[in-house]
Every structure is written in structure tokens, then in C-alpha cells.
Amino acid sequence: MKKDLGVLQAVYPMPVLMIATYDEEGKVDVMNAAWGNICAPDKIALFISEPHKTTKNIRALKAFTVSLADTAHLDEADYFGIASGNNTPDKFEKTGMTARKSDKVNAPVIEEFPLVMECELAEIVQTDNLHAVVGNIVNVAAEESVLDENGKVDPAKLNAFAFDNFQSGYYAMGAKTGQAWDNGNKFGK
């Protein structure tokens, strides 16, 4: 029997997305965001509010990158969610991570994260119930170490982790448990 828990953010897993931008002076800012996901084959939606430094930077420069955090850099990724760019202007420097300018968009690529989506601002959708930054994904780049023999990203090698809204934990991802569009075929026969 299920027990009522009230209103919760009951979605698991939540991605751990590292949103990187430049401010108008060219300073790197990185934000940890769990509220975002792919919304079309070439688009990503980030549900981040207006007061964030990252949102201000995206509005000003019309570009950003989104990296998947990996377990090797969990501490840095968590810090990017703890410290606000509005109050801690040197938060990126404090982590010791490195950034280079994207070749595709006017935004930084964080070298230590194994996978990055380079995005141009498509639109910001704002209603009474929603604030979403939508980006056109113009390129995805990945370290060769996370690719399989066919050049595709191997989730087991990616070492990504997920956020848990229930207990505010992080959980390692990667063990394959089935094959999409195959396991359920037995019910259609």
C-alpha cells in the first residue's frame, strides 16, 4: 500500500547539468542545475529562474554550454550549486578547473567534464508557471575516453551521476539494465 507523501519533486533521476557562460567582461560562470532536459532532437530546456547570474549571462551573450558532471568532479560540481555567481564572483577559479572558449558559440567549455553541448539561445519562455531557457544545440563534443568502438557515448564510461530530490543525494549512473525499444517487445507479440 502506498503512503501519501504530499507535494514533492518526485522525479528521479534528475540530471546534474553544468551550465557555463561568460559574463559581459568575459569571466567564466558555472551553475549546477538539475531542472533541465532535452526538449527536441536539437534543443535543451533549462528551468532556471531570472535572478541567477547564469540567466543574466545567457540573456546578454545569447550562448551557453551544458556539460554532464562526472563522479571524478563531484565536489566541484556540487560547489557550483552551492555558491552563487551573484555573490561569489570567483567561484569558478576557486575550483581550479580550466575552461577554453568554445569554437562554436560564445561560451566556455569546461575541460574536466567529459561531455559538453554547445548551445545558442533559442528563446526564453516565461509564463506565470514557467521560466525556461531553451537552447539550440549546435554541437556535442566528448572525450574519446567515454566513447565506444563505434564513436558513440558509452554511459558506463561517462561516469555521470544523478541528483536525488528525495534526500538531496548524488548517485552514480552507468549500469545498463535493458535495451530501449526491445525489452518491451514481448508484450506486443
C-alpha positions as CSV (number, residue, x, y, z in Angstrom):
1,M,0.0,0.0,0.0
2,K,1.3,3.4,-0.9
3,K,1.6,6.2,1.7
4,D,0.7,9.8,0.8
5,L,3.8,12.0,0.9
6,G,2.2,15.3,-0.1
7,V,3.6,17.5,-2.8
8,L,7.2,16.5,-3.7
9,Q,9.5,16.9,-6.6
10,A,9.2,13.2,-7.2
11,V,11.3,12.7,-10.3
12,Y,14.3,10.5,-10.2
13,P,16.9,10.5,-11.6
14,M,17.5,14.3,-12.1
15,P,20.4,15.2,-14.4
16,V,23.4,17.1,-12.9
17,L,24.0,19.7,-15.6
18,M,26.8,22.2,-15.5
19,I,25.7,25.3,-17.3
20,A,28.7,27.5,-18.3
21,T,28.6,31.1,-19.5
22,Y,30.7,34.2,-19.8
23,D,29.6,37.4,-18.3
24,E,29.9,40.7,-20.2
25,E,33.5,41.1,-19.1
26,G,34.4,37.6,-20.3
27,K,34.5,36.0,-16.8
28,V,33.6,32.3,-16.6
29,D,30.5,31.4,-14.6
30,V,29.3,27.8,-14.0
31,M,26.0,26.8,-12.4
32,N,24.8,23.3,-11.3
33,A,21.2,22.7,-12.4
34,A,19.1,19.6,-12.1
35,W,16.0,21.1,-13.7
36,G,16.6,20.7,-17.4
37,N,16.4,18.2,-20.2
38,I,16.4,17.6,-23.9
39,C,13.1,19.0,-25.3
40,A,13.7,18.3,-29.1
41,P,16.3,16.5,-31.1
42,D,18.4,19.7,-31.3
43,K,17.2,21.6,-28.2
44,I,17.7,21.7,-24.5
45,A,15.4,23.4,-22.0
46,L,16.9,24.7,-18.7
47,F,14.4,25.6,-16.0
48,I,16.4,28.3,-14.2
49,S,15.0,31.4,-12.8
50,E,15.6,35.0,-13.7
51,P,17.8,36.1,-10.7
52,H,20.6,33.6,-11.5
53,K,23.8,35.1,-12.8
54,T,23.8,32.4,-15.4
55,T,20.4,33.5,-16.7
56,K,21.6,37.1,-16.9
57,N,24.7,36.0,-18.8
58,I,22.7,33.9,-21.3
59,R,20.4,36.9,-21.9
60,A,23.4,39.2,-22.5
61,L,25.6,36.9,-24.7
62,K,22.9,34.5,-26.2
63,A,25.1,31.4,-25.7
64,F,26.0,28.8,-23.1
65,T,27.4,25.3,-22.8
66,V,25.9,22.4,-20.8
67,S,28.2,19.6,-19.6
68,L,27.3,16.4,-17.8
69,A,29.1,16.2,-14.5
70,D,31.1,13.1,-13.8
71,T,31.9,11.4,-10.5
72,A,35.6,12.4,-10.7
73,H,34.4,16.1,-10.4
74,L,31.5,15.7,-8.0
75,D,33.0,18.1,-5.4
76,E,33.5,20.8,-8.0
77,A,30.0,20.2,-9.5
78,D,28.4,20.4,-6.0
79,Y,30.2,23.7,-5.3
80,F,28.8,25.2,-8.5
81,G,25.4,24.6,-7.0
82,I,26.3,25.9,-3.5
83,A,28.0,29.2,-4.5
84,S,26.0,31.8,-6.4
85,G,27.8,33.8,-9.2
86,N,25.9,36.8,-7.9
87,N,27.6,36.6,-4.5
88,T,30.9,34.7,-5.3
89,P,32.4,36.2,-8.5
90,D,35.5,33.9,-8.3
91,K,33.7,30.7,-7.7
92,F,35.0,29.1,-10.9
93,E,38.6,30.0,-10.1
94,K,38.2,28.5,-6.5
95,T,37.7,25.0,-8.0
96,G,40.9,25.0,-10.0
97,M,39.1,23.8,-13.1
98,T,40.0,25.0,-16.6
99,A,38.0,26.5,-19.4
100,R,38.5,27.2,-23.0
101,K,36.4,29.2,-25.4
102,S,34.0,27.1,-27.5
103,D,34.8,27.1,-31.2
104,K,31.1,27.0,-31.9
105,V,29.4,29.5,-29.5
106,N,30.4,32.4,-27.3
107,A,30.6,30.3,-24.1
108,P,33.2,28.4,-22.1
109,V,33.9,24.7,-22.4
110,I,34.9,23.2,-19.0
111,E,37.8,20.9,-19.9
112,E,37.4,18.5,-17.0
113,F,33.8,17.5,-17.7
114,P,33.8,14.6,-20.3
115,L,30.8,15.7,-22.4
116,V,29.6,19.2,-23.5
117,M,26.7,20.5,-25.5
118,E,27.4,23.9,-27.1
119,C,24.3,26.0,-27.4
120,E,22.9,29.2,-28.8
121,L,20.0,30.8,-27.1
122,A,16.7,30.0,-29.0
123,E,14.3,31.7,-26.6
124,I,13.4,32.3,-23.0
125,V,9.9,31.2,-22.2
126,Q,8.3,33.0,-19.3
127,T,4.7,32.5,-18.1
128,D,3.1,32.6,-14.6
129,N,4.2,28.9,-14.1
130,L,7.4,28.5,-16.1
131,H,10.7,30.1,-16.8
132,A,12.7,28.1,-19.3
133,V,15.9,28.9,-21.2
134,V,15.8,27.0,-24.5
135,G,19.0,26.5,-26.4
136,N,19.7,25.2,-29.9
137,I,22.4,22.5,-29.6
138,V,24.9,23.4,-32.3
139,N,27.5,20.8,-31.3
140,V,28.2,18.0,-28.8
141,A,31.8,17.1,-28.0
142,A,33.0,14.2,-25.9
143,E,36.3,13.0,-24.6
144,E,37.5,9.9,-26.6
145,S,37.8,8.1,-23.3
146,V,33.9,8.0,-23.0
147,L,33.3,6.7,-26.5
148,D,32.7,3.1,-27.5
149,E,34.2,1.4,-30.5
150,N,31.6,2.9,-32.8
151,G,32.3,6.5,-31.6
152,K,29.1,6.7,-29.6
153,V,29.0,7.9,-25.9
154,D,29.1,4.9,-23.6
155,P,27.2,5.7,-20.4
156,A,29.2,3.2,-18.4
157,K,32.4,5.2,-19.3
158,L,30.8,8.6,-18.8
159,N,30.6,8.1,-15.0
160,A,27.8,10.6,-14.8
161,F,25.8,11.0,-11.6
162,A,22.2,11.9,-10.9
163,F,20.6,14.2,-8.3
164,D,18.0,12.8,-5.9
165,N,15.3,15.3,-4.9
166,F,14.1,13.0,-2.1
167,Q,17.2,13.1,0.1
168,S,19.4,15.6,-1.7
169,G,21.9,12.9,-2.7
170,Y,24.0,12.2,-5.7
171,Y,24.0,8.7,-7.2
172,A,26.4,7.2,-9.7
173,M,24.9,6.1,-13.0
174,G,26.1,3.7,-15.7
175,A,25.0,0.1,-15.2
176,K,22.9,-1.0,-18.2
177,T,19.8,-2.8,-17.2
178,G,18.0,-3.2,-20.5
179,Q,17.7,-2.2,-24.2
180,A,15.2,0.5,-25.1
181,W,12.6,-0.4,-27.8
182,D,13.5,-4.0,-27.3
183,N,12.7,-5.3,-23.8
184,G,9.0,-4.5,-24.0
185,N,8.5,-6.1,-27.4
186,K,7.5,-9.4,-25.7
187,F,4.1,-7.8,-24.8
188,G,3.3,-6.9,-28.4
189,K,3.6,-10.5,-29.6
